């Protein structure tokens, strides 16, 4: 029996079966305060004296100057500059950690391993070492303050504590969001007070908060579909244009400096519960070809999904796009928590 089986048994014993935890919360629920066990994230640990240099030469962001209390987004691109994965990245005294969807971890880890060559670096699957909670909304910060002396002060910072690693990620709904990585024993002890104070969600709740934070995550259906700028990745600090070479670097740099960016990602709500990553969207003004693609989608608790959709800037400016075809379900545009430039 693996760890997640044991964790699901624990939830069931507490009257919160895995299916219940996965039920969709609304945006209002998330904004008020929520906690969610995150079971679909994988974690790669990279160790060895060359680990930092090796990753610095592979990823879109600076690894060599990653501080002990810092967290960064980073991408891994194909030679054509298309994202194969996006990571949340941090380090401790022994390892550099890359968090990504569990669904793409194994092939990505194997691909990175192929390029280690003579570098003194090793890659390990660290996914089962800890429980991961996602927390956010107005009440979550005060709940965490009752357990931790201090909290990470800004987005993309972290702190180590006897209770585990606490990472602050991008804010959403006007409040901080956190990932808490901890031991199974600690998770069992803190679960009752967390669920007493906060709405209980699952992976889908966390994905919905990610969508509203405007943070893209490459999934199996969207691998090698987007240059980083198409999903606003450089706006989120996921690309360092001064760090030097990495796979696809020339194309990523050319997209940045040669001419105006023509595609971006925006936030929408779609009244269709089946909408998913990889689905195409169309503009009625040009019905013959898609104007974009769903990057991430999450159930919004209202019968549909909220989604990040990559599309032509002209289509965003027109404010009229449809799912699947030019006569499909209408996308309702919402506001991202950051600006994407001129439309």
C-alpha distance (Angstrom), angle and dihedral (degrees) to the residues before:
residue distance angle dihedral
X1 . . .
X2 3.83 . .
X3 3.80 125.4 .
X4 3.81 96.6 -95.5
X5 3.81 90.9 53.8
X6 3.80 88.8 54.1
X7 3.81 90.9 46.6
X8 3.80 92.4 50.8
X9 3.79 89.2 49.8
X10 3.79 88.7 53.4
X11 3.80 91.7 50.7
X12 3.79 91.0 49.3
X13 3.79 90.6 50.7
X14 3.79 88.5 53.5
X15 3.79 91.7 52.0
X16 3.77 94.2 -103.6
X17 3.77 108.6 105.3
X18 3.78 119.8 -164.8
X19 3.80 90.6 -105.0
X20 3.81 91.1 53.5
X21 3.79 91.7 50.9
X22 3.79 89.1 51.5
X23 3.82 93.8 55.3
X24 3.78 112.1 120.2
X25 3.78 118.6 -97.7
X26 3.79 120.4 -156.1
X27 3.78 125.4 -118.2
X28 3.81 87.7 -106.5
X29 3.82 90.0 55.0
X30 3.79 91.2 51.3
X31 3.79 93.2 46.0
X32 3.81 90.1 52.7
X33 3.79 94.1 50.8
X34 3.79 136.9 -71.7
X35 3.78 144.8 -179.8
X36 3.80 124.5 -155.0
X37 3.81 131.9 -178.6
X38 3.81 104.4 -131.1
X39 3.78 110.0 -142.7
X40 3.81 103.4 159.4
X41 3.82 98.6 64.0
X42 3.78 122.5 100.8
X43 3.78 127.1 -156.4
X44 3.79 128.3 -150.5
X45 3.80 117.8 -162.8
X46 3.80 117.0 -157.7
X47 3.80 116.7 -163.2
X48 3.80 138.3 172.6
X49 3.78 136.4 78.4
X50 3.82 92.1 -76.6
X51 3.82 96.1 43.8
X52 3.79 94.3 104.2
X53 3.81 95.4 46.5
X54 3.78 92.3 44.5
X55 3.82 94.0 53.3
X56 3.80 92.0 41.2
X57 3.80 87.8 61.2
X58 3.81 93.4 48.0
X59 3.82 106.8 41.9
X60 3.80 135.6 66.5
X61 3.79 94.4 -122.3
X62 3.79 136.1 62.9
X63 3.79 111.0 -89.7
X64 3.80 99.1 167.2
X65 3.82 92.8 67.4
X66 3.80 97.2 39.7
X67 3.80 105.6 134.2
X68 3.79 125.3 -138.9
X69 3.81 92.0 -111.1
X70 3.81 96.0 39.7
X71 3.78 130.6 98.3
X72 3.79 122.1 -165.3
X73 3.75 140.0 -175.1
X74 3.80 115.0 -125.2
X75 3.78 136.3 176.2
X76 3.78 134.6 -147.4
X77 3.80 113.1 -146.2
X78 3.76 136.7 -165.2
X79 3.82 117.3 -120.8
X80 3.82 85.5 -93.7
X81 3.80 91.1 61.3
X82 3.81 95.2 -108.1
X83 3.78 118.9 138.2
X84 3.79 114.9 -107.7
X85 3.80 92.4 174.5
X86 3.77 142.8 -3.3
X87 3.80 119.9 -146.1
X88 3.77 141.5 -165.3
X89 3.81 101.8 -138.8
X90 3.81 133.8 -163.2
X91 3.79 139.5 144.7
X92 3.77 143.7 -139.7
X93 3.79 131.2 -169.9
X94 3.81 93.3 -72.9
X95 3.80 109.7 24.8
X96 3.77 148.5 28.3
X97 3.79 112.0 -132.9
X98 3.80 127.7 -148.3
X99 3.81 115.9 -166.8
X100 3.82 117.7 -161.4
X101 3.81 139.6 144.6
X102 3.78 110.8 -59.6
X103 3.83 88.4 -133.4
X104 3.80 92.3 70.2
X105 3.80 100.5 28.5
X106 3.81 100.6 95.9
X107 3.83 97.9 52.5
X108 3.81 92.2 40.7
X109 3.77 92.1 49.6
X110 3.79 90.2 49.0
X111 3.81 91.8 48.5
X112 3.80 92.6 50.5
X113 3.80 89.2 47.4
X114 3.81 89.7 57.2
X115 3.80 90.4 63.1
X116 3.81 97.8 47.9
X117 3.82 89.2 88.0
X118 3.81 107.4 153.4
X119 3.79 96.0 -10.7
X120 3.79 114.7 118.8
X121 3.78 94.8 -120.1
X122 3.80 134.0 116.1
X123 3.79 130.3 -164.4
X124 3.80 122.8 -145.4
X125 3.78 135.6 -178.8
X126 3.82 103.3 -117.4
X127 3.82 95.2 170.2
X128 3.78 96.9 112.7
X129 3.79 98.2 47.2
X130 3.80 97.6 86.7
X131 3.80 145.8 17.2
X132 3.81 114.5 -112.9
X133 3.80 122.7 -150.1
X134 3.79 123.8 -171.2
X135 3.80 115.9 -151.6
X136 3.78 133.9 178.6
X137 3.77 147.0 137.6
X138 3.78 133.3 79.7
X139 3.82 96.9 -57.1
X140 3.80 99.3 43.1
X141 3.80 97.2 77.2
X142 3.81 93.4 56.0
X143 3.80 91.6 45.8
X144 3.81 90.0 53.7
X145 3.81 91.4 45.8
X146 3.79 88.0 60.7
X147 3.81 88.7 59.5
X148 3.82 104.3 33.3
X149 3.81 127.6 51.3
X150 3.80 91.1 -138.2
X151 3.79 135.9 2.1
X152 3.82 130.0 -138.4
X153 3.81 102.6 -81.7
X154 3.81 102.4 -143.1
X155 3.80 139.4 23.9
X156 3.80 112.0 -78.0
X157 3.78 96.2 25.2
X158 3.78 129.8 112.5
X159 3.76 144.1 -169.2
X160 3.77 135.7 -157.0
X161 3.79 119.4 -130.7
X162 3.78 139.1 166.5
X163 3.82 86.0 -101.2
X164 3.80 92.5 56.0
X165 3.80 140.1 -93.7
X166 3.80 116.5 -32.8
X167 3.80 115.5 -161.9
X168 3.77 124.3 -172.6
X169 3.80 111.4 -150.2
X170 3.81 131.1 -179.2
X171 3.80 115.2 -39.3
X172 3.80 121.6 -113.9
X173 3.81 134.1 -173.9
X174 3.81 88.3 15.1
X175 3.82 92.8 -63.9
X176 3.80 137.4 93.7
X177 3.78 120.9 -94.8
X178 3.79 124.8 -152.1
X179 3.75 142.5 -168.9
X180 3.78 114.7 -148.6
X181 3.81 116.1 -161.6
X182 3.76 111.8 -167.2
X183 3.79 145.3 148.0
X184 3.78 123.2 -80.6
X185 3.80 90.4 -112.5
X186 3.81 92.7 53.5
X187 3.81 91.2 43.9
X188 3.80 90.5 55.5
X189 3.80 92.5 49.7
X190 3.82 97.4 47.0
X191 3.80 97.7 40.6
X192 3.83 96.1 84.3
X193 3.84 96.5 52.6
X194 3.80 91.6 42.1
X195 3.79 93.7 53.0
X196 3.80 92.1 42.4
X197 3.80 90.6 59.9
X198 3.82 103.3 31.3
X199 3.79 138.8 46.1
X200 3.80 110.4 -98.9
X201 3.79 118.3 -126.6
X202 3.76 138.9 157.3
X203 3.77 138.0 -139.2
X204 3.80 91.7 -51.2
X205 3.80 92.2 57.8
X206 3.79 90.7 52.9
X207 3.81 91.3 47.6
X208 3.81 89.4 51.8
X209 3.80 90.4 52.5
X210 3.82 89.6 48.5
X211 3.79 90.6 52.0
X212 3.81 91.4 51.6
X213 3.80 90.3 47.5
X214 3.81 87.1 56.0
X215 3.81 93.1 -124.2
X216 3.83 113.5 143.7
X217 3.79 124.1 -146.1
X218 3.78 120.9 -163.0
X219 3.81 111.0 -128.0
X220 3.82 131.6 -174.0
X221 3.82 91.6 -90.1
X222 3.80 93.6 52.5
X223 3.80 103.3 41.9
X224 3.82 111.7 132.7
X225 3.82 92.4 5.4
X226 3.81 101.2 106.6
X227 3.78 140.6 47.5
X228 3.85 105.1 -138.7
X229 3.80 94.2 -104.8
X230 3.81 91.4 56.7
X231 3.82 88.7 67.7
X232 3.84 94.5 40.2
X233 3.79 90.1 -109.1
X234 3.79 96.1 145.9
X235 3.82 90.3 49.9
X236 3.81 87.3 59.9
X237 3.80 93.6 50.9
X238 3.81 94.7 -103.5
X239 3.82 95.6 126.4
X240 3.79 127.6 57.5
X241 3.80 110.2 -162.6
X242 3.82 94.0 -168.0
X243 3.80 100.8 52.4
X244 3.79 99.6 88.3
X245 3.76 133.9 -125.5
X246 3.79 129.4 -0.3
X247 3.82 130.6 147.3
X248 3.81 109.1 -59.8
X249 3.82 92.9 6.9
X250 3.81 95.8 133.7
X251 3.80 92.7 54.0
X252 3.80 92.9 45.7
X253 3.81 90.6 50.0
X254 3.80 92.4 45.9
X255 3.81 90.1 52.3
X256 3.79 88.8 53.7
X257 3.78 101.3 46.0
X258 3.80 107.7 26.6
X259 3.76 109.1 74.6
X260 3.76 135.1 -37.6
X261 3.79 119.0 -41.9
X262 3.79 108.2 -108.7
X263 3.82 101.3 -169.3
X264 3.78 132.5 51.0
X265 3.79 140.0 160.5
X266 3.78 123.0 -108.4
X267 3.80 137.8 -179.0
X268 3.80 121.2 -105.5
X269 3.76 141.7 162.9
X270 3.81 118.6 -133.2
X271 3.83 122.7 -162.9
X272 3.79 91.1 -143.1
X273 3.79 119.8 91.7
X274 3.82 91.7 -159.4
X275 3.81 95.7 62.9
X276 3.80 110.2 118.1
X277 3.77 145.1 167.0
X278 3.79 111.8 -64.5
X279 3.82 95.8 30.0
X280 3.79 113.5 133.0
X281 3.79 124.8 -125.6
X282 3.79 128.2 -153.3
X283 3.80 137.2 -156.0
X284 3.84 117.4 -138.0
X285 3.81 88.5 -136.6
X286 3.83 89.5 65.2
X287 3.82 106.7 22.6
X288 3.81 97.5 165.0
X289 3.79 96.8 74.1
X290 3.82 136.4 28.7
X291 3.78 117.5 -98.2
X292 3.79 95.0 -159.8
X293 3.79 151.4 -21.6
X294 3.78 138.2 -112.7
X295 3.81 108.4 -105.2
X296 3.81 98.9 -175.6
X297 3.79 132.9 -5.6
X298 3.80 131.7 -173.0
X299 3.79 133.0 -176.7
X300 3.80 109.2 -100.1
X301 3.80 99.0 -159.1
X302 3.80 90.9 -114.1
X303 3.78 99.2 87.8
X304 3.79 96.8 -86.8
X305 3.77 140.4 58.5
X306 3.76 136.7 -99.4
X307 3.77 112.0 -139.5
X308 3.76 148.9 -179.1
X309 3.80 107.8 -127.0
X310 3.79 125.7 -169.3
X311 3.79 112.4 -147.4
X312 3.76 146.5 144.9
X313 3.79 113.4 -66.6
X314 3.80 89.0 -126.8
X315 3.81 90.1 57.7
X316 3.80 91.1 49.5
X317 3.79 88.8 50.3
X318 3.80 91.8 51.3
X319 3.81 89.8 51.8
X320 3.79 93.3 -147.3
X321 3.80 119.9 109.3
X322 3.81 133.8 145.2
X323 3.79 134.8 -153.2
X324 3.80 117.0 -112.3
X325 3.80 98.3 -11.2
X326 3.79 141.6 10.0
X327 3.81 87.9 -91.0
X328 3.79 95.7 45.3
X329 3.79 131.9 108.9
X330 3.80 112.3 -47.6
X331 3.82 118.6 -113.0
X332 3.79 115.0 -135.7
X333 3.79 111.0 -144.9
X334 3.81 119.1 -132.6
X335 3.79 131.8 -174.3
X336 3.78 121.6 -92.0
X337 3.81 117.3 -140.2
X338 3.82 89.5 -116.5
X339 3.80 136.9 40.6
X340 3.80 121.1 -99.5
X341 3.81 97.5 -164.7
X342 3.76 134.2 -105.5
X343 3.79 118.9 -15.8
